[in-house]
Amino acid sequence: MRARRGLGREFGWLWASYTVSTFGTRLAFGAFPLIAIFVLQAGPVEVSVLAAAGPAAGAALAVPLGPWVEFRRKRSVMIAMDLVRFAALMSIPVAFAFDRLGFAQLLAVSVIAGAADITFGAATGACLKALVRPADLVAANGRLESSTWTAAVLGPPLGGFAVGLFGPVMTVVADAVSYLLSAAGIRAIGRGEPRPVRADAPRMRARDLVEGWRYILAHPVLRPLFGNTVLVNGLIMATSPLLAVLMLDELGFTPWEYGLAFAIPCVAGLIGSRLAGPLVARFGRHRVLLVAGASRACWLLGLVFLGPGPAGLLLVIAVEFGMILCIGVFNPVSAGYRLDLVPADRVARVLTAWSVSSKAATAAMTALWGLLAALTDARTAIALAGLLILATPLLLPRSGPEDEHRSRSGGADSVPGPGSGVAAPQSSD
């Protein structure tokens, strides 16, 4: 109970805002494809374009936003992004009411929401670092992660029920309202936030657009963690559509069974996120990162043995449960690592670079694995992803922030200094 109170009222408002908007997003999960299919009579090509082009274009638009966020008040940016998402999403029911809704508008809203999501996430990381003590970063990220997984468990079933009663457009309204409530919660944090001051130059320079990547790639701990995270996420997400084809088309599972297979394991994410703090307290942050990071790579290959019927359904649930449990532990610990190792004046740029890279890599790997499945079959493509992911633990960092701090205190910085365009890491204390 002391640890919960120790995170403070300001974090409580941030957590509440994050939870509300996350639940709204998960409630409207799948709303855009449903609108495209049932309202606009879109075909499979258009639905695929909507699913892929929106996030990809949003990531591209978010690239120059990282430096812009860095030198703005983070809570103001977060409120602005919530209001942008509210306005963009509300344009859909308004256009629908006047019979003016078209596919181009859905695509534009998807792009705007994707860019706003990345910008909001970058600002949230910097805001979180300012609101809680370094020792509480794992606990704070664990609570945010628990909200993510709780929403993943409850949101889609409730959203499906709402779609059946009110139609997919109304779930978009619920999502839009959640962003308005999120903005109100961030505003309620209250404590004044000073405007960041740029020390190196009064104007934005072109190199700011890539400085997030330069900092990550020059850092001896962040670089392997970045490579591991991007590859693991990409390989897992690349198999998701293939698994859908395998289950729904080849093995004859019903959509209800398919949804159940992925809803139940999300409980493991909630469990893992709540275990992260106690595990770190007992075994140390770096050891938990290595064990959880390696463990999450051991499950994907099990999907190769998927068969029809109840046994196959149980296999999917078991594999996804084990993998998501490890991910639920790993994610808040990894997030704490990043925030601990990145100076406050570079957090937004680094997180934006990280997020954009992850989304771009996932999109590319999903397309590549789709081509591979077309040339072979879904099961073979899943098997290749399962084999490749077994090598990703080799990219996990062999040292942690504590070792980095000790290295700097001894005068042995291994990261290039200002002369190379990348400042040496600073302690988050």
N, C-alpha and C positions, 0 to 999 in steps of 0.2 A: 504493500500500500504506500510506503514512503516513496518508492521509485515512481509510482504513478503520479503522486502529488508533486514530486521533484521536477517533472517536465514542465510544469507551469501552466497558467491560464492561457497564455498566448499560444502555446503549442496545442492546447485543447481546442481553441477556435480553428487553428489550421487543420487539425485532424478532423474536426467536424465538417469543415468545408470540403476537404478531400473526400471524405466518406459520402457526403451527399451527392457530389458530382459523379463519383465513381458508380454509385448505385444507379443514378440516372442513366449513365452511359451503358451499363450492363442491362438495365431494363429495356433499353431501345436496341439491344444487340440484334443485328439482322434486319432492322427496320428498313434501311435503305434498299437492300436487295428485294425485300417484300414489296415495297412501294414500286420499285422498278418493274417487277414482274406483274403484280396484281392491279396496280393503278395505271402504269404506263405501258403495259403489255410488252415490256422489253424482252429481247431474246437472250440466249446464253452469252453471246459475245458482248452485248452491252452490259450485262450484269458483271462479267469478268472485268471489263474496262472500269466499271464503277468501283469494284473491289480493289483493283491494283493501282489505277492511275491517281486516285484521290490521295492515298497515303504517300505515294511516291512524289507527286507534285508538292504535297504539303511539306515533305522532308526537304525538297529542293528550295522551297520558299523560306524554310526555317534557317537555312545556312547563314544568310547575312543578319539574321535576327539575334544570334548569339552575342556578338559584340555590342549590339544595340541594347540588349537586356543588361549586359554587364555594368553599364554606366547609367542605369535607371533605378529608381526605387523599386525593389522587387515586389512588394505588395501592390504597388500601383500597377505594375505590369500584370500581375496575376488577376487583379480585378478587371483590368482592361481586356485580357484574354477571355475571362468568363463572360463579359458583356458582348464581346465579338461572337463567341460561340452561341450565346443566347439569341442574338439578333439573326445570325446566319440560320440557325435551326428553325426559329420562328417564321422565317420567310417561307418555309415549306408548307405548313398548314394554311398560312395566309394565301399563298398561290393556289393551293388545293381548293380552298373555299371559293375562290373566284374562277376556278377551272382554268388556271393558267400554269399549272405545274408541268414542267418538262424535264427531260433527261439532262439537258445542259445545266439546269439549275441544281439538280441533285449532285452532279459532278462538281460544280463550283462550290457548293456548300461542303462537300467532302474535302476539297482542297483547302478551303479556309479553315475548317475544323482541324484538319491534320496539322497545318502550320501553327495554329493556336495551341494545340495540344503540346507540341514540342516546346514552344516558347513558354507555356505555362509550367511544364515540367522543369525546364532549366531554371526558371525563377523560383520555383518551389524548393529546389535543392539549396539554392543560396539563402532563401528565407529560413529554411529549417536550420541551416548551419548557424545563422545569427540568433535563432530563438532558443536553442538548447546547448548545453555544455558538450564538449567533445566526448566526454565519457558516456553521455546519454544518446549518442547518435544511433547506436545499434538498437536501443530500446525504442527510440522514436521511429526509426525506419521499420522496425518490426510491427509497430501499431499501424503504420500506413499500409504495410504489406498485408496485415490481417484484414483491413478494410477491403483491400483489393480482392482477396480470396473469398471473403464473405459475400461480396457483391457478385463474384463469379458463380457462387453456389446458388444464391437466391434470385439474382437478377433475371437470367434468361428464362427460368420457369415462370416467374411472375410476369415477365414481358410477354411470353407466349400466351398466357392466360389473358392478358390485357389486349393483345392483338386479336384474339378470338372474340372478345367482347366489343372492342371499340375500333379496331382496325389499326394498321401500322402507323398512320399519321399521328394518332393520339399518343403513341409511345414517344414520338419525336417531340411532342409538346412537353411531355414529362421530363425528357432529357434536357430540353431548353430551360425549363423552370429550375431544374437542379443546378444549373450554372448560375442562375440569378441568386439562388439561395447560397451558393458557394461564395459569390462575390460579397454578399452581405456578411457572411461569417468571417471572411478575410478582413473586411472593413472593421469588424468588431474586435480584432486583435488590439487595436487602439494605440499601443505605444508608438511614439513617433519614430520614423525611420529616416536617418540622414541620407542625403543624396550622395551616392558614391562619387569620389573625386578621381579623375584620371590623372595619374602622376607622370606618364611618359610623354603625352602630347595632347594638346587641346582639341584636336580633330581626329576623327576616325580614319585609320589608314587601311590600305588594301590588305596588308598582312594580318589584320585582325580577323579576317574571314577564315583564315586557316590556322590561326594560333592555337585554337583548341586542339586540333589534331597534332600540331607540332609539340605541344606540351605533353600530350599523352604518349606519343611515340618516343619522346626523349626521356621519359621517366622510367627507371628500371623496374618499378613495381606496377605502375599503371599500364605499361605497354603489354606485358603478358596477360594481365587481367582483362584488358580490352580485347586482345585477340581471342582468349578463351571464351569470353562472354558473347562476342559477335558470332563466333563459329557455332557454339552450342545452341544459341537461340535460332540461328539460321537453319541449322540442320533439323532441329525439332519442328520449327514452323514449316519447313519445306515438305515434311512428311504429312502434315495435317490434311491438305486436300487429297493426297494419295490414299490416306487412311479412310477418308470419306468415300472415295470411289470403291475401295476394297470392301468396306463394310456395307454400303448401301446398294452398290451395283452388283458386285461379284458374289458376295456372301449372303445377300438377301436380308440384312438387318433392316428393321423399320426405322423411320426417322425418330420415333419416340425412344427406341432402344439406343440409337446413336446419340441422342441428346443425353440420355441417362448415363451412358458410358463416360461422358466427359463432365457431367455435373457432380456426380458422387466424388470423383477424385479431387475436386477442388477443395473439399473439406481438408485434405492433406496439406494444402497450401496454408490454410488457416492454422492448422496445428504446427506446421513447421515455422511459420512466422512468430508464433508465440513461444516456441522452444529456442529460438535463436539467442535471445538475451541470456537465459539461464545456461545454455551450452557455452557461450562465450565466457560467462563468469566462472565456469568450472574448468574449462579446458583451454581457454585463451582464444583470441580472435583469429589468429593466423592458422592454428590447427583446425578450428571449425571450418574456416574458409577452404582449406585444402581437402578435408574429408568430405564436406558437403558438395564441393565443386567436383570432386572425382566421382562421388556416388551418383550424382545426377546424370552422368554420362553412361551409366551401366544398364539402363533400362530399355532404351529405344529398340535395341536388337530383338527384344522379346516379342515385338509386334509382328515379326516375320512368321511366327508360329500361329498366328490368328486363324481360327477356323469358324465354321458356322455354329449357330445354336447357343444355348446358355453357357456352355464351356468357353466359347469364343468371347462372349460378352464379359464373363468374369475375368478372362485373361486381359482384355483391354482395360478394365477397371483396375486390376491389380497393377499392371505396368504403369498406367497413368498415375495411380495413387502413389506408388513408390517414387516415381520421377518427380512429381509435383511436391511431395514431402521434402525431398532434398533441395528442390528449387526454393521452396518456402523458407528453408533455413539459410540457404546461400544468398539470396537476394538482399535481405537487410544487412547482412555482414559485408557483402560486397559494396553496397551503397555507402555504408559507414567508412569503408576503406577509402573510397573515392573522395568523400567529403573531408576526411582527415588529411589526405595527401595534397589536396588542391588549395592554393591560397584563396582567400575570400574574394579577391578582386578578379579571379579567373574562373570561378565556379560555373557561372552561366555559360561561358564559351566552351568549357570542357564538357559539361553535361549536354549541351546542344550538339557538339561534335560526336559525342558518344551515341546519342539518340539517333541522329541522322545516319550515322554509319550503320547502326544496328538495323534500322528500317530499310536502308538501301541494300544491305547485304542479304537480309531476309527476302526482299523482293527478287533479287537476282538469283538466289539459291532456289527459291520456289519455282521460278521459271525454268531454271536448269533441271531441277528434279522432275518437273512436269514433262520436259522434253525427254529425259531419260526414261520415264515411265512409258511414254509413247513409243520409244524405240524398243523397250523390253516389256515390262509390266510393272504394276504398282508394287507388288511384293518384292521384286528385285531391287527397285529403287529404294524402298524402305530398308532393305538389307544393307545396301551400300551406305546409306546415311547412318545406320546403326553401327557399322564397322568403323567408319570415319570418326564418329563421335567418341569412340573408345580411345582415340589418340589425343583428344583435347585436354585431358588432365596434365599433359606434359607442358602446356602453356601456363598453368597456374603459377603465380609468383612464388619463388622460393624464399623470399624475405617479405617482411611486413612493414607497416608504418613505424613500428617501434625500432626496427633495425635501421630504417632510413633516418629517424631522428637521432639515433646514436651515431650514425655515420656523419651527419652534419655537425654534431657537437664535437666530433673529433677532427673536423676540418676537411673531410674527404667527400665533398659533393661529387656525385657521379652524374649529375644533370647539368647540361650546359648553362652557363650564366647569361646575364643580359646581353653580352656581346654576341651571342648566337641567335638572339631574338626570342629565346625562351628563358624565362626567369627560373631560378632554382626554386624547388619546392620550399614552402615555409610551414612551420608548425601551425596547427589550427588552434593552438592555445591562445 
